[in-house]
Amino acid sequence: MDTASLFALLLVDRLAGRQRRLLPPQKIRLYNSGMRAVLKSLDPVMLNYAANLLEQEGIESVVFDTHASVMDGSMGFLPRRLMVLDEDFGRAEKLLRDALPEAM
């Protein structure tokens, strides 16, 4: 996410009277590095499970496009992406293929 997009999100939240939680330093490092989508899904439960599996193995991940369905009328057509660092992609993909073969 570029700086302009982050600023726009913060501005919209401020106008709506909401406070956006700041990202912890390890998540900021993820946004500034090369990342790849290791899993795409419409199922938020599966994405959460996959993110927890990766976290248990020491692989940092971020779910992208969580609120993208708002842009398509909240119909849920746009899949969410579980992103990992380029250097962790191979390990993460193997782990998720073993744990969630139906999702890969």
JOUR-V373206 format. One record per residue. N is the residue number from 1. RES is the residue in one small letter. PHI is phi as a letter, one per 40 degrees, with the letter a starting at -180 (* if undefined). PSI is psi in degrees with one decimal (NA if undefined). Layout:
BEGIN
n=N res=RES phi=PHI psi=PSI
n=N res=RES phi=PHI psi=PSI
END
This chain:
BEGIN
n=1 res=m phi=* psi=127.1
n=2 res=d phi=c psi=169.6
n=3 res=t phi=c psi=-40.0
n=4 res=a phi=c psi=-40.9
n=5 res=s phi=c psi=-42.2
n=6 res=l phi=c psi=-42.0
n=7 res=f phi=c psi=-40.9
n=8 res=a phi=c psi=-42.1
n=9 res=l phi=c psi=-44.8
n=10 res=l phi=c psi=-38.6
n=11 res=l phi=c psi=-45.2
n=12 res=v phi=c psi=-43.5
n=13 res=d phi=c psi=-41.6
n=14 res=r phi=c psi=-42.2
n=15 res=l phi=c psi=-32.0
n=16 res=a phi=c psi=-2.0
n=17 res=g phi=g psi=18.7
n=18 res=r phi=b psi=152.8
n=19 res=q phi=b psi=127.9
n=20 res=r phi=c psi=131.7
n=21 res=r phi=c psi=133.0
n=22 res=l phi=c psi=146.6
n=23 res=l phi=c psi=141.9
n=24 res=p phi=c psi=158.5
n=25 res=p phi=d psi=-36.8
n=26 res=q phi=c psi=-31.5
n=27 res=k phi=c psi=-34.8
n=28 res=i phi=c psi=-39.3
n=29 res=r phi=c psi=-37.9
n=30 res=l phi=c psi=-41.2
n=31 res=y phi=c psi=-25.4
n=32 res=n phi=c psi=4.1
n=33 res=s phi=b psi=170.4
n=34 res=g phi=c psi=130.8
n=35 res=m phi=b psi=156.5
n=36 res=r phi=b psi=149.9
n=37 res=a phi=c psi=118.9
n=38 res=v phi=c psi=-19.8
n=39 res=l phi=a psi=137.4
n=40 res=k phi=b psi=131.9
n=41 res=s phi=a psi=154.9
n=42 res=l phi=c psi=-9.1
n=43 res=d phi=c psi=106.3
n=44 res=p phi=c psi=-27.7
n=45 res=v phi=c psi=-44.0
n=46 res=m phi=c psi=-40.9
n=47 res=l phi=c psi=-40.8
n=48 res=n phi=c psi=-42.3
n=49 res=y phi=c psi=-45.5
n=50 res=a phi=c psi=-42.5
n=51 res=a phi=c psi=-39.2
n=52 res=n phi=c psi=-39.1
n=53 res=l phi=d psi=-46.3
n=54 res=l phi=c psi=-41.6
n=55 res=e phi=c psi=-39.1
n=56 res=q phi=c psi=-27.7
n=57 res=e phi=c psi=4.5
n=58 res=g phi=g psi=20.4
n=59 res=i phi=b psi=119.0
n=60 res=e phi=c psi=141.5
n=61 res=s phi=a psi=159.8
n=62 res=v phi=b psi=137.7
n=63 res=v phi=c psi=120.9
n=64 res=f phi=c psi=157.7
n=65 res=d phi=g psi=27.5
n=66 res=t phi=c psi=-40.9
n=67 res=h phi=b psi=16.2
n=68 res=a phi=c psi=-25.7
n=69 res=s phi=c psi=-18.9
n=70 res=v phi=c psi=-34.6
n=71 res=m phi=c psi=-24.8
n=72 res=d phi=b psi=24.7
n=73 res=g phi=g psi=23.6
n=74 res=s phi=f psi=33.4
n=75 res=m phi=c psi=-14.3
n=76 res=g phi=g psi=30.7
n=77 res=f phi=c psi=-25.1
n=78 res=l phi=c psi=121.3
n=79 res=p phi=c psi=148.5
n=80 res=r phi=c psi=151.3
n=81 res=r phi=b psi=132.5
n=82 res=l phi=c psi=113.0
n=83 res=m phi=b psi=141.3
n=84 res=v phi=b psi=163.2
n=85 res=l phi=c psi=148.9
n=86 res=d phi=d psi=-42.3
n=87 res=e phi=c psi=-20.6
n=88 res=d phi=c psi=-2.7
n=89 res=f phi=d psi=-47.9
n=90 res=g phi=d psi=-48.2
n=91 res=r phi=c psi=-44.2
n=92 res=a phi=c psi=-42.9
n=93 res=e phi=c psi=-43.5
n=94 res=k phi=c psi=-44.9
n=95 res=l phi=c psi=-44.8
n=96 res=l phi=c psi=-32.0
n=97 res=r phi=c psi=-38.0
n=98 res=d phi=c psi=-40.2
n=99 res=a phi=c psi=-34.9
n=100 res=l phi=b psi=64.0
n=101 res=p phi=c psi=-30.7
n=102 res=e phi=c psi=-18.9
n=103 res=a phi=c psi=-16.2
n=104 res=m phi=c psi=NA
END
